[in-house]
Structure formats: structure tokens, C-alpha cells
Amino acid sequence: QVQLVESGGGLVQPGGSLRLSCAASGGTFSSYAMAWFRQAPGKEREFVASVASIRWSYSTFYADSVKGRFTVSRDNAKNTVYLQMNSLKPEDTAVYYCAARRSGSSYQKSEYDYWGQGTQVTVSS
């Protein structure tokens, strides 16, 4: 059983930056693909970014809406995945969730086995 705990959310002005962290425990971290999803009020939970497991050379993937602004990374020594968010926009406002699955990355939320509790990101002036 893998436990995930997100942190780093908050209120930031448009154009600002935030870094989210997700600490994992209970599994062999390097063998899991890790992803970030987000859910805005009244909307479906959507894929943001992912970083694959060691089997897939830690490849990264991004939603088009965040490409060039967000960067996903992992530190296997700390069992932590990060989401660096730059040039934030009001439409990035959402609860951000960390997720994990064995094998390769996926854009589909239904394919992830483990989820964190979420952290709120609000982009507003």
C-alpha cells in the first residue's frame, strides 16, 4: 500500500510560481509512475503531468495547457515527486492531486491506484 501526501499549495498572483511536493511511502518509489492531476470546481479531474518509473527511464509527459510552464520531477532518494509551476494563470486554480501506479505513465485517472488528499492552488490578484 502506497501513501501519498501533497504539500506546497497556496494563493499566488497571476504570473507567479509555486512548487508542489508529493511524499510517498509504503512502496518501492522508483518502480512507480507518478502523476499530477487537478480538479477545478464543477469540472472533471484532469491530467497535468507525469514522470514514468525507472523501467521507462523516468520519461515526462505534460498536458498541452501546462507545457512550457510546469515541470515535473522526482527525487528517488527522498521518495518525492515535484511539480514546479511557473507563469501561473487564474485558470490553473484547482485542487492538485498526486497519483501513483505501477508500470508506465498514463493520462487516464482511472489507471492510477493510489491518490493523495490534494492541495489547493489559487491563482488570483
URZI-V965438 format. One record per backbone hydrogen bond with DSSP energy under -1.0 kcal/mol. NH is the residue of the N-H (numbers start at 1). CO is the residue of the C=O. If there is no record, write none. Layout:
[[NH,CO] [NH,CO]]
This chain:
[[3,25] [5,23] [7,21] [12,122] [15,88] [16,13] [18,85] [20,83] [21,7] [22,81] [23,5] [24,79] [25,3] [29,27] [31,28] [32,29] [33,101] [34,51] [35,99] [36,49] [37,97] [38,46] [39,95] [43,40] [46,38] [48,36] [49,36] [50,61] [51,34] [52,59] [54,30] [56,53] [57,54] [58,53] [59,56] [61,50] [63,48] [66,63] [67,63] [69,66] [70,66] [71,84] [73,82] [75,80] [80,75] [81,22] [82,73] [83,20] [84,71] [85,18] [86,69] [88,16] [92,89] [93,90] [94,121] [95,39] [96,119] [97,37] [99,35] [100,114] [101,33] [111,108] [112,109] [113,100] [114,100] [116,98] [119,96] [121,94] [122,10] [124,12]]
